[in-house]
Amino acid sequence: MAVPKRKVSKARRDKRRSNVWKISAPSLVKCSQCGEFKTTHRVCKECGYYNGREVIKKEA
C-alpha cells in the first residue's frame, strides 16, 4: 500500500487547496441596445445586436 514518505507541508497543502485552479463565472456586460446582460464578444440573445449592428433579425 502506498504511504507518503514525508509530511506534506502546510504551504504545499494550502497551495493545492487554494482557489487558483477553480473556474470563474463568465463576465457579463450590459447590451448597448436593449440593456440586457450578455457575455462579452457575443451577439445579444434578446435583441440580436453585436457591436452596434443588427446581426440576427428578432421579432418584436
C-alpha positions as CSV (number, residue, x, y, z in Angstrom):
1,M,0.0,0.0,0.0
2,A,1.3,3.5,-0.9
3,V,2.3,5.6,2.1
4,P,3.7,9.1,2.0
5,K,7.5,9.2,2.7
6,R,7.4,12.7,4.0
7,K,4.9,15.0,5.6
8,V,3.3,17.5,3.2
9,S,4.0,21.0,4.4
10,K,1.1,23.4,5.2
11,A,2.2,25.7,2.4
12,R,2.2,22.9,-0.2
13,R,-1.1,21.6,1.1
14,D,-2.7,25.0,1.1
15,K,-1.5,25.9,-2.4
16,R,-3.2,22.8,-3.7
17,R,-6.4,23.6,-1.9
18,S,-6.4,27.3,-2.9
19,N,-8.9,28.8,-5.3
20,V,-6.3,29.4,-8.0
21,W,-7.4,26.4,-10.0
22,K,-11.1,26.8,-9.7
23,I,-13.1,28.1,-12.7
24,S,-14.6,31.6,-12.5
25,A,-18.0,32.7,-13.6
26,P,-18.3,34.4,-17.1
27,S,-18.1,38.1,-17.1
28,L,-21.4,39.8,-18.0
29,V,-21.9,43.3,-19.6
30,K,-25.0,45.3,-20.4
31,C,-26.1,45.3,-24.1
32,S,-25.7,48.8,-25.6
33,Q,-29.1,48.4,-27.4
34,C,-31.5,46.8,-25.0
35,G,-29.6,46.9,-21.7
36,E,-29.9,43.2,-21.0
37,F,-26.9,41.3,-19.6
38,K,-24.9,39.3,-22.1
39,T,-21.4,37.7,-22.2
40,T,-18.6,39.7,-23.8
41,H,-17.9,39.4,-27.5
42,R,-21.2,37.6,-28.2
43,V,-24.4,38.6,-30.0
44,C,-27.2,39.7,-27.6
45,K,-29.8,36.9,-27.3
46,E,-32.6,39.4,-26.6
47,C,-32.2,41.9,-29.5
48,G,-29.8,40.3,-31.9
49,Y,-27.3,43.2,-31.9
50,Y,-23.5,42.9,-31.8
51,N,-21.1,45.9,-31.9
52,G,-23.9,48.3,-32.8
53,R,-25.1,46.3,-35.8
54,E,-28.1,44.1,-36.1
55,V,-26.7,40.6,-36.8
56,I,-29.8,38.4,-36.1
57,K,-33.3,39.5,-37.0
58,K,-35.6,39.4,-33.9
59,E,-39.3,39.7,-34.0
60,A,-40.6,42.4,-31.6
